């Protein structure tokens, strides 16, 4: 079996696992490490006369370097491995492939609505930079491809790089296709005495979680995708988010908090708990058709729109169609839920229902 056959099989297994866990559950299990803290750690000694550190990480989750895509204004930490813990905060390096700058084709993966949200905009001639130690490997984009999940990564000549994510890049659900950006190394830059990364370093802790005013009794019922059946749709960013914020794990962290508020509202309505509802949706009337009713059908995926200004999210809108049984008016309804983001807390500000 050739090395590339092994890579193909490895990535097939990888994306199979991400399809079941990464989209359905894993994106909602957030690490306590902040992505900005990772980049800061990786560049802590840059320009301060530090000593370069050589070598590569040996274990999953260890910091390796920084990936820069200037045309997209993307700067992201790169860690060894492609587990959910890694991909929730960083760009992951696929096991079984060389590191960028080494002979062969390196593969870096990220969630689509995260660092690689806009790699579909890359065109031939665009530059990708991988910084590690006192070395920056510079790659030039040569092309792209859309392939089925599990397809072997193309073998490129020389020192090469492939960026790998799901397609379409705004999907919150498991997709059967992958988007690949192919690039070849065109130059190497070296500096003296300015460490860009400390391979194998453990990153610092940092907050990355949004919460709701849900009481412990309600939280204990499980207010995430692991405990609630909800087909996910797409994510849209509105307002004027910064490119760096939009192309990072931050929107996924907001989405997780928004879903906690949404599922908390669903449980409060079905169990007729006006006290829970008052905490989650202060001043908002309970939508009468959903009080005491249960969702028996999901007739449209749940689409999520996040409004942000710079790196500060301000609101979330969730849109779906459901069929409900029980209550005072069973039937099919279009739901539009609005939420406000106050610091790290998310509350419901509106819940509209109309006959679907």
Secondary structure as UniProt FT lines:
FT   HELIX           3..17
FT   HELIX           18..22
FT   TURN            23..25
FT   HELIX           26..28
FT   HELIX           35..42
FT   TURN            43..49
FT   TURN            60..61
FT   STRAND          63..69
FT   HELIX           70..72
FT   STRAND          74..80
FT   HELIX           84..87
FT   TURN            88..89
FT   STRAND          91..93
FT   TURN            95..96
FT   TURN            100..101
FT   STRAND          104..109
FT   TURN            112..118
FT   HELIX           119..121
FT   TURN            124..125
FT   STRAND          127..132
FT   TURN            133..134
FT   STRAND          135..148
FT   TURN            149..150
FT   STRAND          159..167
FT   TURN            169..170
FT   STRAND          177..190
FT   TURN            199..200
FT   HELIX           216..219
FT   TURN            220..221
FT   TURN            225..227
FT   STRAND          232..241
FT   HELIX           243..246
FT   HELIX           250..270
FT   TURN            271..272
FT   HELIX           274..280
FT   TURN            282..283
FT   HELIX           288..290
FT   TURN            291..292
FT   STRAND          293..310
FT   STRAND          312..326
FT   STRAND          331..342
FT   TURN            343..344
FT   STRAND          345..355
//
